[in-house]
Amino acid sequence: MQVKNRATGTRVQRGAIREARMSDLVTPLLDRRKLVTGAVGLAAASALPRPALAQGAPLKVGFMLPYSGTYAKLGQFIDAGFRLYVDQKGGKLGGRAVTYVQLDDESKPENGTDNMNRLVSRDKVDVVVGTVHSGVAMAMVKVARDTNSLLIIPNAGANDATGPLCAPNIFRTSFSNWQPNFPMGKVMYDAGHRNVATITRRYAAGAEQMGGFKEGFTKAGGKVVEELTLPFPEVEFQALITRIATLKPDAVHCFFAGGGAVKFVKDYAAAGLAKSIPLYGSGFLTDGTLEAQGAAAEGIKTTLHYADDLDNPANKAFLAAFKAKVGQEGDIYAVQGFDSAALLDVGLTAAGGDVAARPKLISAMEGAKLDSPRGPLSFNRAHNPIQNVYLREVKNGRNAYVAVAQANVDDPARGCKLSA
Ligand code: BEZ
């Protein structure tokens, strides 16, 4: 079966393992590589021998990311950011050449277990890097725990991944869903808002992101007057926007990302609410989306662990290199991909390039202190980032830095039994 990719209008094969042509891929930033899509029964797949380090075999990185659907651009930029770091290291991590397998998870949680099993058991990758969607990530985390596979989560914020399901072999280079939202509670309260409505998609990330905001906002003294939701990945926002107009809250806080964020921001502005009921969001609302949102996004304030114009040498170098290689502006997803490779590099260097030297690899990753484009990045006992969360405002088509909303934000890692 073929499906249309909304980002480019190209058609992508699903449900079969295939060699992707350059023209099939959703943006020109990806080279010709193996792309596998959809869930295929393991029984049909042939087992490949695991390459031996002693034979100088390359490190096999399995990307399980959305290359199609509403989160396609997010997956592509994570992939591109990871490869940028590897290219800057001469095509190597920890001294080992790197090869890639790509799997399009389509942001479908129902295929997550089969897809992850395929990378781990059939393709025998050394490390899985994925994914974007929290529901898919939860399936991946369970397989990673069962098979003791090394997993680096470069976006999905599912709180449980670094909460009750934390594990020595699972790291996250992005955020927990709680993390960029909790600080927004105080920001909005301090801006004078007391009664706020929230709106998001009805799935794990939506509930957890709005939960983080509600915790911060009620702690500051505010009240969430209504929690509006719609199914993933639906984009029919009109009825909910009408409800907001009727409710007349002081402001709205939301979580949308990718294609859904583009449409929501445009619909909200078109309804004429942007001035009377200011729209706020976690930064995914306006990251990687501003070109498509245009004037509708100007003035929107968000909180995130990144701002386009962060004034540090690592960010300047990253943005210049990404633009030179990919031809597009970098964003938080590209940063998270880049940092995933950087984290793995730290671990592999300590382990002499041998992924099987787990204690050395993991202990080095746990202690990593990365000079990330987002600012200083370290990891808590649950392997979730400790990082600044910034208040940003869209100005002239960029997520401009306003202030540090909260410094060194550390997710509470509720339920994680790993010790420091
Ligand atoms: C999530 O599902 O966890 C997610 C997706 C897009 C942006 C941020 C979080």
Boltz pocket constraint, residues with backbone or C-beta under 6 A from the ligand:
constraints:
  - pocket:
      binder: B
      contacts: [[A, 71], [A, 132], [A, 133], [A, 134], [A, 135], [A, 155], [A, 156], [A, 157], [A, 158], [A, 177], [A, 205], [A, 257], [A, 284]]
      max_distance: 6.0
